[in-house]
Each structure stands twice: as C-alpha cells, then as structure tokens.
C-alpha cells in the first residue's frame, strides 16, 4: 500500500476473503482496500478471514502489485485454539467481561485475531458483499454473525461497509441482522432495495447510507494468453452454483427457468442470428471439477452439450485468472451476460452493456445504480423461453445503451471516491477503544 510519513491508521476488515476461488469476493476485498488507500494513504488494512492459513491478498493498489496481510480463523481447533473461532469468541467475551489491562494484554499475545481487533482504529464488516443474508444457508450466516460479535466485544464498535442487506427467510436471521445493525456505528448499503431492508430493521433509529458497489473501483490488469478479439464477442459467465441447482442440488434458489437449457438455447439462437459472433464462456468462481461452485466445470459442460457445428464459435476461458485479469478479459467483450453478481459488475464498471440473470434481489439494486435495471432478467420469474427471448432483445440494444452506461459508470466511480473520502475522514476510534489503548 502507498507509503506515508503519517502514523498508520489501522483498519481491520472482516468478511473479505483473500484466497477464495470466487473472484467476486476477491474483487470486493481489493477494491475496498484500494478505495481506502486513495482516500487516506496512511491507512494500513488487515483482512480477518476464514481460511486454513493466513494467506495474504495479492492485489493491485494504485497500479502497483501489493499484498494485504491477513489473520485467519477456522471453525475447528485443528490449527490450535488461537485460530479456532468458537474459542476466539469465548476469549472475546472474557476480554469484554474482565477489563483488566494485564488480562487483556495476555489475550492479545495469545490470540492474533483479538490483538488485531484491539489495535485497529476502525473495524468494518463486508460479508463478501451479499452474505448479510441467510440466502446461502444459516451456517454461513451464523459464522459471519459470530465474527461480527467478536469485533463488538473487543473493539466496541463496528462499521458495515457497502453491501447487500437481506433477504431473510427466517425470523431468527432477521433478528440477528437487527442486533448487529443497531450496534453498528456506520451502515452503508450498495443498493436502494437493501437500504430499505436495513431501514426497516432499524425503524429509523439511525441512517443507512447509500453507495455504489465498491468493485466498480477494481483496477484492471491485462490477461495473459487472451488476444484482443477480431470479431464481436459476447461474454457469458456460467454460474456453477446455479448450473448444479445450488448447494443442495435441488433448485435451491427457486428458479423458474431451466438454467442449463437457457444457456444452450441462448447460445444456439445467438449464433444462428449472428454467425459472425464469437462466444466466450467466462468462469468467475474457480473450483475443482465435481464441486457445486465450479464455474470452470460448468463452462466446459455448456460447450460440450452444444451441437458440434457451433462449438468452433465458442471459447471456454480455461486458464485461471485473478480478479484483476478476469476483469480485463470481460473488458474485451462487446456485451456480457452474467449470473455471478461481480462478473456483471466487472462488465458494467467498464461501460460494457451487461444482462444480469438474477437469482436474488441484489442484482436489480446494483444494476439500478448505473441506470441498467431493465437489463436484469429475474430467473425466479421468467421461464426458459421468455428469458432467452428477452436476452436476445436486450443484446440487440447494446449499442444504444453503451454511451449512457459509460456516463453512469463515470459518475458511480466519482461517488465512490467522495463517499470513501468522507468515510475515511470521519472514521475515528471509538471512545472505548481509545481508552483501552
């Protein structure tokens, strides 16, 4: 990160993974740190992550390759109690219950997670952008809740960085969200719909700020082994999770359309209508074949299922690229269709007309932030035939929408800079934290 002669202002960020196969959450972490570094160069960020080891985040800040240090937790004690989240939570309770400096110093020496929270000037949570919800199941939601509680116990305050709030299927999930939001010093939503959800939970007791998604600020890197195309390219992100029916493989998201059939029909009809086009199938979450999350495997399956005469016009982006390079690949497309939210943001943020095939409410709000809300196709409402027809109709309008989209993206980037300059300038240690130091 940029050097500065000022005393470092330490920010601890929860919920921004450093080694996930999901390029969306890595884009989120990279862009968030980048925005803070631009707003306040003396900031030093540490990422608090669920991972077997504290792998640093490899990213680009102000054009320079950079590593952001991480402190990890695990759900079990396989690596020792110091990284076991249940133990960290109990130790955090002890830290809060016994405000004896010698005791607190002892806990800080023994548990790096607690030391980071205690030393930080500000602690914020981002939940991977969309996991402040039980849409992915209660297990993920619960562990995210526990992480946030450790921050409240040790640090005394918590900032909610730009993210989606909700939806909530279960009353207990709604109650847990309300508990955290009421105790957060600053709350920022990345779309108007989840801003309304957070407002409803808080019943007007505190403001919920609005911001474009931070990934609009992700820097781009040139991808290796991907030449600039000579034909118009339509990029399609194939979402392995949707392709496989969700984590339970039983249409977890309640889709009205048949996702594999949608992709087959869309590609076939698109190439029949535009035989001079190329199709790039772009993974945005990498996982081993057989893993329900594997976009890379789903891309291969989509191509293999096509008629042989069409396969020559379809390229699978098979190499594994980081979050900056995959954005560079998407940037070479004439238009894009995404089912992973951050693959869509990678396109939109470069002024590329993009269709979002949505499985949750988060799509419409983010697309709305750049005036593209009518380019969202709700896969929970549209059947396969109607979704294909709508996608083809929108792709025909891509050139008419490009100029307005590029203006909106420029405005969104300016908004992000202003918001983070204001946010970074206003972030101060809580009185309780300052006293404890």
C-alpha positions as CSV (number, residue, x, y, z in Angstrom):
1,X,0.0,0.0,0.0
2,X,1.2,3.6,-0.5
3,X,3.8,4.8,1.9
4,X,3.2,7.8,4.2
5,X,5.1,9.6,6.9
6,X,1.9,9.8,9.0
7,X,1.2,7.4,11.8
8,X,-0.7,4.4,10.2
9,X,-4.4,4.4,10.6
10,X,-5.3,0.8,11.1
11,X,-8.4,-0.7,9.6
12,X,-9.4,-4.3,10.2
13,X,-11.8,-5.7,7.6
14,X,-13.9,-8.8,8.3
15,X,-15.6,-10.8,5.5
16,X,-13.3,-10.0,2.6
17,X,-11.6,-13.4,1.8
18,X,-8.0,-13.5,0.4
19,X,-7.8,-16.9,-1.2
20,X,-11.3,-17.8,-2.4
21,X,-11.9,-19.3,-5.8
22,X,-14.7,-16.7,-6.1
23,X,-13.2,-13.8,-8.0
24,X,-16.1,-11.6,-6.9
25,X,-15.2,-11.6,-3.2
26,X,-11.5,-11.1,-4.1
27,X,-12.6,-8.1,-6.3
28,X,-14.6,-6.8,-3.3
29,X,-11.6,-7.0,-1.0
30,X,-9.2,-5.5,-3.5
31,X,-11.4,-2.6,-4.4
32,X,-12.3,-1.8,-0.8
33,X,-8.7,-1.6,0.3
34,X,-7.9,0.4,-2.9
35,X,-10.6,3.0,-2.1
36,X,-9.4,3.4,1.4
37,X,-5.8,3.8,0.2
38,X,-6.8,6.5,-2.2
39,X,-8.8,8.3,0.4
40,X,-6.3,8.0,3.2
41,X,-2.8,6.8,2.1
42,X,-1.6,6.2,5.7
43,X,-4.3,3.5,6.2
44,X,-2.9,0.0,6.9
45,X,-5.5,-2.7,6.3
46,X,-5.6,-6.2,7.7
47,X,-8.1,-8.8,6.5
48,X,-9.8,-11.1,9.0
49,X,-10.7,-14.2,7.2
50,X,-12.0,-17.7,7.5
51,X,-9.2,-19.8,6.0
52,X,-6.9,-22.7,6.9
53,X,-3.9,-20.3,6.8
54,X,-3.4,-16.5,6.8
55,X,-2.7,-16.2,3.1
56,X,-2.2,-12.5,2.1
57,X,-4.4,-10.9,-0.6
58,X,-2.5,-10.3,-3.8
59,X,-3.9,-7.2,-5.4
60,X,-3.1,-4.0,-7.2
61,X,-3.2,-0.7,-5.4
62,X,-2.6,2.5,-7.4
63,X,-1.1,0.4,-10.2
64,X,1.4,-1.4,-8.1
65,X,1.3,-5.1,-7.1
66,X,0.6,-5.3,-3.3
67,X,0.0,-7.9,-0.6
68,X,-2.5,-7.2,2.1
69,X,-1.9,-9.1,5.3
70,X,-4.5,-11.5,6.7
71,X,-5.3,-13.1,10.1
72,X,-7.3,-16.3,9.8
73,X,-9.8,-18.3,11.8
74,X,-11.0,-21.9,11.5
75,X,-14.2,-23.4,12.7
76,X,-12.3,-26.2,14.5
77,X,-9.2,-26.4,16.7
78,X,-7.1,-28.3,14.1
79,X,-4.6,-25.5,13.9
80,X,-4.8,-24.7,17.6
81,X,-7.1,-22.7,19.9
82,X,-5.6,-19.4,18.8
83,X,-7.3,-19.7,15.4
84,X,-10.5,-21.6,16.5
85,X,-13.4,-19.3,16.0
86,X,-15.6,-20.7,18.9
87,X,-12.5,-20.2,21.2
88,X,-11.9,-16.7,19.8
89,X,-15.5,-15.8,20.6
90,X,-15.2,-17.1,24.2
91,X,-11.9,-15.3,24.6
92,X,-13.6,-12.1,23.3
93,X,-16.3,-12.5,25.9
94,X,-13.6,-12.8,28.5
95,X,-11.9,-9.7,27.1
96,X,-15.1,-7.7,27.5
97,X,-16.1,-9.1,30.9
98,X,-12.8,-8.6,32.6
99,X,-11.5,-5.1,31.7
100,X,-8.2,-5.7,33.5
101,X,-5.3,-4.5,31.3
102,X,-2.9,-7.3,32.3
103,X,-5.6,-9.9,31.4
104,X,-6.3,-8.1,28.1
105,X,-2.7,-7.9,27.2
106,X,-2.4,-11.7,27.8
107,X,-5.3,-12.4,25.5
108,X,-3.8,-10.2,22.8
109,X,-0.5,-12.0,23.0
110,X,-2.2,-15.4,22.7
111,X,-4.8,-14.7,20.0
112,X,-3.8,-12.7,16.9
113,X,-7.4,-12.1,16.0
114,X,-8.1,-10.3,19.3
115,X,-4.8,-8.4,19.0
116,X,-5.8,-7.1,15.6
117,X,-9.3,-6.0,16.7
118,X,-7.8,-4.3,19.8
119,X,-5.1,-2.5,17.9
120,X,-7.3,-1.3,15.0
121,X,-8.6,2.2,14.8
122,X,-11.6,1.0,12.9
123,X,-13.2,-2.4,12.4
124,X,-15.6,-3.0,9.5
125,X,-17.5,-5.9,8.1
126,X,-18.4,-6.5,4.4
127,X,-19.7,-10.1,4.4
128,X,-18.5,-10.9,0.9
129,X,-20.9,-8.3,-0.4
130,X,-24.0,-10.4,-0.2
131,X,-23.8,-12.7,2.8
132,X,-25.6,-10.4,5.3
133,X,-28.5,-12.8,4.5
134,X,-29.5,-16.4,5.0
135,X,-30.0,-16.9,1.3
136,X,-26.9,-19.2,1.3
137,X,-28.0,-21.1,4.4
138,X,-27.8,-20.5,8.2
139,X,-24.4,-22.0,8.6
140,X,-22.5,-19.3,6.7
141,X,-24.8,-16.6,8.1
142,X,-24.2,-17.8,11.7
143,X,-20.4,-17.8,11.4
144,X,-20.4,-14.3,9.9
145,X,-22.6,-13.2,12.9
146,X,-20.0,-14.6,15.3
147,X,-17.1,-12.8,13.6
148,X,-19.0,-9.5,13.9
149,X,-19.8,-10.2,17.5
150,X,-16.1,-10.6,18.3
151,X,-15.5,-7.1,16.9
152,X,-18.2,-5.6,19.1
153,X,-16.8,-7.4,22.2
154,X,-13.2,-6.5,21.7
155,X,-13.3,-3.2,19.7
156,X,-16.6,-1.8,20.9
157,X,-17.9,-0.7,17.6
158,X,-18.4,-1.9,14.0
159,X,-18.7,-0.3,10.6
160,X,-20.9,-2.0,7.9
161,X,-19.1,-1.4,4.6
162,X,-21.1,-1.2,1.4
163,X,-23.0,-4.5,0.9
164,X,-26.5,-6.0,0.4
165,X,-28.7,-6.5,3.5
166,X,-31.3,-9.3,3.2
167,X,-33.3,-11.0,2.1
168,X,-34.1,-13.1,5.2
169,X,-36.1,-16.3,5.0
170,X,-36.1,-17.0,8.7
171,X,-37.2,-14.8,11.7
172,X,-34.0,-15.7,13.6
173,X,-31.9,-14.4,10.7
174,X,-33.8,-11.1,10.7
175,X,-33.3,-10.8,14.5
176,X,-29.6,-11.4,14.2
177,X,-29.3,-8.8,11.5
178,X,-31.2,-6.2,13.6
179,X,-29.0,-7.0,16.6
180,X,-25.8,-6.1,14.6
181,X,-27.2,-3.1,12.7
182,X,-28.4,-1.5,15.9
183,X,-24.8,-1.8,17.3
184,X,-23.0,-0.6,14.2
185,X,-21.7,2.9,14.1
186,X,-21.9,3.3,10.3
187,X,-24.1,1.4,7.9
188,X,-23.7,1.6,4.1
189,X,-25.8,-0.2,1.6
190,X,-24.8,-0.8,-2.1
191,X,-28.4,-0.6,-3.5
192,X,-31.7,1.0,-2.7
193,X,-33.6,-2.2,-2.0
194,X,-31.3,-3.4,0.7
195,X,-31.0,0.1,2.1
196,X,-34.8,-0.1,2.5
197,X,-34.4,-3.6,4.2
198,X,-31.8,-2.1,6.7
199,X,-34.0,0.9,7.3
200,X,-37.0,-1.3,8.1
201,X,-34.9,-3.4,10.6
202,X,-33.7,-0.2,12.3
203,X,-37.1,1.6,12.2
204,X,-35.4,4.9,11.5
205,X,-33.2,4.7,14.6
206,X,-30.0,5.5,12.6
207,X,-29.2,6.4,9.0
208,X,-28.3,3.9,6.3
209,X,-26.0,5.5,3.7
210,X,-26.1,4.5,0.0
211,X,-23.0,3.8,-2.1
212,X,-22.3,2.1,-5.5
213,X,-20.7,-1.3,-5.2
214,X,-17.0,-0.9,-4.3
215,X,-16.0,-3.3,-7.0
216,X,-16.6,-0.5,-9.5
217,X,-13.2,0.7,-8.3
218,X,-11.4,-2.5,-9.0
219,X,-8.2,-2.0,-11.1
220,X,-7.8,-3.9,-14.4
221,X,-4.8,-6.0,-15.4
222,X,-4.1,-7.3,-18.9
223,X,-4.8,-11.1,-19.0
224,X,-2.1,-13.4,-20.3
225,X,-2.8,-15.6,-23.4
226,X,-6.0,-13.8,-24.3
227,X,-5.6,-11.9,-27.6
228,X,-7.8,-8.9,-28.5
229,X,-10.7,-10.4,-30.5
230,X,-11.1,-9.7,-34.2
231,X,-14.8,-10.4,-34.1
232,X,-17.6,-9.1,-31.8
233,X,-17.5,-11.2,-28.6
234,X,-20.5,-11.9,-26.3
235,X,-19.2,-13.0,-22.9
236,X,-21.3,-15.3,-20.8
237,X,-20.5,-16.0,-17.2
238,X,-21.7,-19.6,-16.4
239,X,-22.6,-19.8,-12.7
240,X,-21.7,-23.3,-11.5
241,X,-23.9,-22.9,-8.4
242,X,-27.0,-22.2,-10.5
243,X,-26.0,-24.8,-13.1
244,X,-25.9,-27.5,-10.3
245,X,-29.1,-26.4,-8.6
246,X,-27.5,-24.7,-5.6
247,X,-25.7,-26.3,-2.6
248,X,-28.4,-28.9,-2.1
249,X,-28.6,-29.6,-5.9
250,X,-32.4,-29.3,-5.7
251,X,-33.0,-25.8,-7.2
252,X,-32.0,-24.1,-4.0
253,X,-32.8,-20.6,-5.4
254,X,-36.2,-21.5,-6.7
255,X,-35.5,-20.7,-10.3
256,X,-38.5,-20.7,-12.7
257,X,-36.2,-21.4,-15.7
258,X,-34.0,-24.3,-16.5
259,X,-30.6,-22.7,-16.3
260,X,-28.6,-25.3,-18.4
261,X,-31.3,-25.3,-21.0
262,X,-31.4,-21.4,-21.0
263,X,-27.7,-21.3,-21.8
264,X,-27.9,-23.9,-24.6
265,X,-30.8,-22.2,-26.3
266,X,-29.4,-18.7,-25.9
267,X,-26.0,-19.6,-27.4
268,X,-27.7,-21.6,-30.3
269,X,-30.1,-18.8,-31.2
270,X,-27.5,-16.1,-30.8
271,X,-25.1,-17.8,-33.1
272,X,-27.9,-18.6,-35.6
273,X,-28.8,-14.9,-35.6
274,X,-25.2,-13.6,-35.6
275,X,-22.9,-16.3,-37.2
276,X,-20.1,-13.8,-37.2
277,X,-20.0,-13.5,-33.4
278,X,-17.8,-15.4,-31.0
279,X,-18.9,-16.6,-27.6
280,X,-16.6,-16.6,-24.6
281,X,-17.7,-18.7,-21.6
282,X,-16.1,-16.9,-18.6
283,X,-15.8,-18.5,-15.1
284,X,-15.9,-16.2,-12.2
285,X,-15.6,-18.8,-9.4
286,X,-12.9,-21.4,-9.8
287,X,-13.3,-24.8,-8.1
288,X,-12.3,-28.4,-8.6
289,X,-14.4,-30.4,-11.0
290,X,-17.2,-32.0,-9.1
291,X,-17.5,-29.0,-6.7
292,X,-21.0,-27.5,-6.8
293,X,-19.5,-24.0,-7.1
294,X,-17.3,-24.7,-10.1
295,X,-18.0,-22.2,-12.9
296,X,-15.0,-23.6,-14.9
297,X,-16.5,-27.1,-15.0
298,X,-19.9,-25.7,-15.9
299,X,-18.4,-23.8,-18.8
300,X,-16.9,-27.0,-20.2
301,X,-20.3,-28.8,-19.8
302,X,-22.1,-26.0,-21.6
303,X,-19.8,-26.1,-24.6
304,X,-19.7,-29.9,-24.7
305,X,-23.5,-30.0,-24.9
306,X,-23.7,-27.7,-27.9
307,X,-24.0,-29.1,-31.4
308,X,-20.6,-29.8,-33.0
309,X,-21.1,-27.1,-35.7
310,X,-21.5,-24.4,-33.1
311,X,-18.6,-25.4,-30.8
312,X,-16.0,-23.7,-33.1
313,X,-17.5,-20.3,-32.3
314,X,-17.4,-20.9,-28.5
315,X,-14.3,-20.5,-26.4
316,X,-14.0,-21.5,-22.8
317,X,-11.7,-19.2,-20.8
318,X,-9.9,-22.2,-19.3
319,X,-6.9,-20.7,-17.6
320,X,-7.2,-19.5,-14.0
321,X,-7.0,-15.7,-13.7
322,X,-7.0,-13.4,-10.7
323,X,-9.7,-10.8,-10.1
324,X,-7.9,-8.0,-12.0
325,X,-7.1,-10.2,-15.0
326,X,-10.6,-11.7,-15.3
327,X,-12.0,-8.1,-15.3
328,X,-9.5,-7.5,-18.2
329,X,-11.0,-10.5,-20.1
330,X,-14.5,-9.3,-19.6
331,X,-13.4,-5.8,-20.7
332,X,-12.7,-7.3,-24.2
333,X,-16.3,-8.3,-24.8
334,X,-18.8,-6.3,-26.8
335,X,-21.6,-7.3,-24.4
336,X,-21.9,-9.6,-21.4
337,X,-24.3,-11.9,-19.7
338,X,-23.6,-12.7,-16.1
339,X,-25.1,-14.9,-13.4
340,X,-22.4,-14.1,-10.8
341,X,-23.0,-10.6,-9.5
342,X,-19.4,-9.5,-9.6
343,X,-18.9,-10.7,-13.1
344,X,-21.7,-8.3,-14.1
345,X,-20.0,-5.5,-12.1
346,X,-16.8,-6.2,-14.0
347,X,-18.6,-5.6,-17.2
348,X,-20.8,-2.7,-16.1
349,X,-17.8,-0.9,-14.5
350,X,-16.1,-0.8,-17.9
351,X,-19.1,0.5,-19.7
352,X,-19.9,-2.8,-21.3
353,X,-23.7,-3.5,-21.7
354,X,-24.5,-6.4,-19.5
355,X,-27.5,-8.6,-18.8
356,X,-27.8,-9.9,-15.3
357,X,-29.5,-13.2,-14.9
358,X,-30.6,-12.8,-11.4
359,X,-31.2,-15.4,-8.7
360,X,-31.6,-12.8,-5.8
361,X,-32.7,-9.2,-5.1
362,X,-29.1,-8.0,-5.1
363,X,-28.9,-7.7,-8.9
364,X,-31.6,-5.2,-9.5
365,X,-30.3,-2.7,-7.0
366,X,-26.7,-2.8,-8.3
367,X,-27.9,-2.5,-11.9
368,X,-30.1,0.4,-10.9
369,X,-27.1,2.3,-9.6
370,X,-25.9,2.7,-13.3
371,X,-29.3,3.0,-14.9
372,X,-29.4,-0.6,-16.2
373,X,-32.2,-2.1,-14.0
374,X,-34.2,-3.0,-17.1
375,X,-31.3,-5.3,-18.2
376,X,-31.9,-7.7,-15.3
377,X,-33.8,-10.9,-16.1
378,X,-35.3,-12.5,-13.0
379,X,-34.6,-16.2,-13.2
380,X,-37.1,-16.8,-10.4
381,X,-39.9,-15.3,-12.5
382,X,-39.1,-15.8,-16.2
383,X,-39.3,-19.3,-17.8
384,X,-36.6,-20.5,-20.1
385,X,-38.3,-19.4,-23.4
386,X,-39.2,-15.9,-22.2
387,X,-35.7,-15.4,-20.6
388,X,-34.0,-16.3,-23.9
389,X,-36.2,-14.0,-25.9
390,X,-35.6,-11.2,-23.5
391,X,-31.8,-11.7,-23.6
392,X,-31.7,-11.6,-27.4
393,X,-33.9,-8.5,-27.4
394,X,-31.6,-6.7,-25.0
395,X,-28.4,-7.7,-26.8
396,X,-29.8,-6.0,-30.0
397,X,-30.0,-2.8,-27.9
398,X,-26.4,-2.9,-26.7
399,X,-25.0,-0.1,-28.9
400,X,-27.8,2.3,-28.0
401,X,-27.2,1.8,-24.2
402,X,-23.4,2.0,-24.3
403,X,-22.9,5.8,-24.1
404,X,-25.4,6.3,-21.3
405,X,-23.9,3.4,-19.3
406,X,-20.3,4.8,-19.6
407,X,-21.5,8.2,-18.3
408,X,-23.3,6.5,-15.4
409,X,-20.2,4.4,-14.6
410,X,-18.0,7.5,-14.5
411,X,-20.5,9.1,-12.1
412,X,-20.5,6.0,-9.9
413,X,-16.7,6.0,-9.6
414,X,-16.8,9.7,-8.6
415,X,-19.5,8.8,-6.0
416,X,-17.3,6.1,-4.6
417,X,-14.3,8.4,-4.2
418,X,-16.4,11.0,-2.5
419,X,-18.0,8.5,-0.2
420,X,-14.8,6.9,0.9
421,X,-13.0,10.2,1.4
422,X,-15.9,11.2,3.6
423,X,-16.0,7.8,5.3
424,X,-12.2,7.6,5.9
425,X,-12.1,11.2,7.2
426,X,-14.9,10.6,9.6
427,X,-13.7,7.2,10.9
428,X,-12.3,7.7,14.3
429,X,-11.6,5.2,17.1
430,X,-14.5,4.6,19.4
431,X,-14.0,6.4,22.8
432,X,-13.9,3.0,24.5
433,X,-11.2,1.8,22.1
434,X,-9.1,4.9,22.5
435,X,-9.3,4.5,26.3
436,X,-8.3,0.8,26.2
437,X,-5.2,1.7,24.2
